[in-house]
Amino acid sequence: MVTTNAGPATASPPARAAAGPRLSPQAKGTIALVVTVLIWAAFALSARALSASSLRPADAALLRFGVPLIVLAPALWRRRRRIAAVRPAAALKIACGAGVPFFLAAMYGGSLTSAAFVGSIVPGMVPLFVSALMVAGGRGAPRGTQAAGLGLIAVGVLALVWRYVFPLNTQVLAGAGILLVASGLWALYTVGLKEVDLDPVGSIGLLCLPSFAVMALLALTGVLPTGLASAAGGDIALFLVVQGLGVGLCAGLLYAYAIRSLGAERSSTVGSLSPVAVVLLAVPLLDESPTLAVLVGVPLIGAGVALANRRPRTRTQPEVPAHA
């Protein structure tokens, strides 16, 4: 540290400023997760808006996985050996959990339901799926307030779909089931991120490289039709920003950082707050009026999130260093 002869009265403030408090890794991870939640809300809205746009699911997927590859190409090239060294099982969890299977399930499920369903079921059920994966991996079952919170989340999701059972609405129930599959896949991705020794940029590369290759192959062979060449410029710009830059790049970096700073269970639980943001934004942006089921289910999910986050911390929980 450099000192001056200006005396203590003038030297102290700069010294205090230079040595001022710095955010802890947990605080940085929390901030990253809050921004990620807002981006997820935009993803849920775009999943519902896709059915009314000039883009097809394949087009949105190509933007989602292609834009990060273009922006991060030099950085990914430098990390190519570390990406190639990832164990196949962990790589498969990431590529399937947030890649083409997840994306198509979320988009198709959203087209059959509503933005509130996408924003509630997909992130809302992730904590339950993550806990199940943790138990299957040998960790203890959730107890106390965490178990109560996860139970409320499940009840909230059931409240969302119950009104479509009597009378039976097969379209909405099918969409909800597909969204549950998407949620389970995302939980797989959440756990997979903890199993790879990659920084957030490398994690994005591990996800986007195989996903873009698969989508390009499906589009070129006509399995998934594309209309990108004739799509409206406004639709392309919207999905490029929301899916490519927002979900694909920013959320990918921030969520990977949050996972490594806060842990998979805490990140997935806090992340399930996004249903509230989705419901609030869907009213002015998509003209969706919250139904009674939404007004009951979303608060239950929010209460479950609050309870699950109040679980006591253990000193034996390992700290995972965040990569710069």
N, C-alpha and C positions, 0 to 999 in steps of 0.2 A: 504494500500500500504506500502511496506517495503522500508525504506530509508537506505542509507549507509553513511559512513564518507569519501567517496572518493572525495567529493567536487562537486560543480555544473557542472564542465566541464565534468566529467565522469558519473554523476548521471542523467543528463538531457536526454541524448539519450535513455537509457533504459526506463525512465519515459515516454518519448514521444512515444516510441514503444509500451509500455503497454497500453497507452491511445490513441493509434492511431485510425484513422477513421474506423468505422465499416460499413459494407454494410447495407443499409436500407432494410426493408422487400420488398419494390418495386424493388430494385436492385437485390436482391436474387431471387425474383419471375421472373424477366426478364431473368436472367441467366438460371434458371430452364426451362423456356419456350424455350429458344434458343436450349438447349440440346434436349428438347422434339421434337422440329421441325426436328432436324437431325434424331432422332429415327423414327419419322413419315415417313420421306423420305425412311428410310430402310424398314418400313412396306409396303409402296407403291411398292417398288421394289420387296419385297418378295411376295406380292399378285400376281404380274404378273409372277414371277418366279415359283410359285407353280404349274402352269399348265404344266411346263416342268420338274418337279421333280418327284421322286418316291413316294412322300407323297400325301395323299388325304386331302381334306379340314378338315375332322374330325381329322386327325392326327395333322395337324397344330393347330387346335383349342385345342386339348388336351394338347399340349405343351404350347400354349399361356396361358391357364388358370390354368394348373396343376403345372407348375414350380413355379410361385409365391406362391402358397399354400404350397408347400414343403419348400421353402426358408423361408417363413414368419410364418410357423406353430406355433412356440412358442409365437410370438408376437400377432398373431390372437387369440390364446387361451386366452390370457390375456384381449383381447378386446371383447370377445364373448358376454358379456351382453350389451355393448354399440351397437354392431352390431345388436343384436336381438331387440333392442329398437327402431330402425329406423322405421319411419312411412312407411307403405306398399306402399303408392303412390310414395314417394321419392325413396324407394328401387327399385320399378319397373322401374322408369326412368333410374336408373343406370344399373340395370341388363339387360334391353332391349337396352338401348342406346349405351352401349359399350360391351355387352355380345354376346351371340350366334347369335341373329338376325343381329346385326351390323357386326360381324365377317364374317358370311356366305355371307351377301350382298356384303361386300367389296371384299372378295375372288372371288366370282362368277362374280361380275361386272368387276374385274380386268382381269379375264380369257377371257372375251369377248372384252376387249378394249386394253389398254396399260398402262404402268406405269405412263405415263404423265397424263392420264385420272384419274387414282386413286389418284395421288398426287395433282391434280388440283381440281377435282370436290368434293372429300370427304371433305378435310379441307377448300377448297375455298368457298364453299357454307354455311359452318357452321355459319359464322357471320350473314348471312341473316336469317337463321332459328332461331338463338338465338335471334336476334332482333324481329322476329315475335312472338316468345314465350314470350319475355319481354312485347311486346305491348299487347298480349293476357292476360298477367298477370296484366295489369293495368298501366304499365309504358308508358311514352310518345313515340311517333314515332321518329325515328332518323331524325335529321335535319342538315342543313349546310353541312360541309365537310364530316361528317359521312354518311349522306344520299348519297352524291355524290360518296363516296368511295364504299359503298355497291352496288350502281348502276353499277359502273365500274366492280365490281367483277361479277355481274350477266351477264353483256355484255361479259366479258372474257370467262365465261363458255359457253355462247351461241356461241361464236366464235369457241370454240373447237368442238362443235357438228354440226355446220351448214353444213360443207362440206359433212356430211354423210346423209343429208336430200335429196340433189340433186346431184347425183343419190342416191336413198334410200339404206341405208345399215342397215337392221333391226338388225343385230347382234350387231353392235357398238352402235346403238341407244338404244337397249334393255339394253346393259351393262351400258350405261350412265344413263339410268333411274334407274337401280338398285343401281348405285353409288350415285345417288341423295337420294334414300331411306336411304342408309348408312349414308350420310351426315346429314339428318334430325334426324336420330337416335343418332348420335354423339352430335348434338346440345341438344337433350333431356338429354343426359348424362352430358353435360357441365352445364346445368341448375340444374340438380339433385344434382350435387356435392355441389352446394351452399346451398342446402336445408337440408343437413345432418350435424349433429354435430359430425363428425368423423375426425380423423387425416388422412394423406395420407395412412398409413398402413391399418387402418380400412376401408377406402374407397376401397382399393384393395380387401380386404377380402369380402366386401359386393358385389363386382362385380364378383370375381372369384369363390366363393363358389357355388352359384346357377348355374353359367355358366358351371363350370366343371361337376357338377352333371347332368345337362341337356345333355351335350355332351357325357358323359359316358353312360347315358341311351340310347341315340340315337345310339351310336356305338354298345353297347351290344345287342340291339334289331335288329340291322341290317338296321335300317332306313337310317343311314349314314354309308356306308362301310368304313372300316379302313384297311390300309396296313402297319401299323407301324412296325409289326414284320418282314416284308420282305423288308422294305425300305432301301435304301443305307445309310451307316453310315454318309457320308458327308452331305446328305440332312437333316438327323436328327440333326446333329451338327449345321448346318446353321440355321435351324428354331428354335432350342432350344435357340441359342444365340440371334437371331433377335427377334423372337416372344416371347419366354418365359422370357428371362432375359431382353432384350431390351424393347419391347413394354409392356409386361405383368408386369414387375417389375419396371424397371427404369423409363419408361415413365409414368406409373401409379402413382408412387410416385411424380415425378417432376411436372406432369400436375396438380395433385390435389393440390400440394403446390402453383403452379402458379395461379390457380383459386382462392384460398383463399387469395393470396397476391395482385393480380391485378384485380380480378373480372372476371366474365364469359365473358362479351362482349369484353373487351380488350384482354383477353387470346385467345379467338377464332379468333379475327381479326389478332393479331400478328402471331398466329399459321398458318394462311393461307399463310404465306410466304413459306411454305414447297414445293409448286409446283416448285419453282425455283430450289431448291436443287434436287428434283426428276428428273427434265428434265436434269440437268447437270450430274447427276450420272447414268441415264439410258443409256446415250450414250456409255460410256466405259464398263459398267457392263452388259447391256442387248442388246447391239448393236442396240438400237432404234435410228432412225434418226428423229429429230424433224421435223414435217410437218409444212406447212405454218400456219395451224390452231393453232398448238401449239405455234409457234413463235409469233403469234398475240395474242392468248388468254392468255398465261401465263404473258406477260408484262402488259396486261390490269388488270389482277388479282392483280399483284404486285402494280400497280399504285393505284388500289382501296384500297389495304391494307394501303399504305402510306397516302392516303387522310383520310381514316377512323380513323387512329391513330392520326391525327392532330386535332381532335375535342377538343374543350375547356373543361378543367376539371372543375367540379363544386365543391364548398366547402362543399356542403351538401351530397356528395357521401359518404356513410358509409364506414369506414375502417373495414375490416374483418381480425382479427388476425390470423396469420399462426401458426399452431401447430408445435411443435418441433419434 
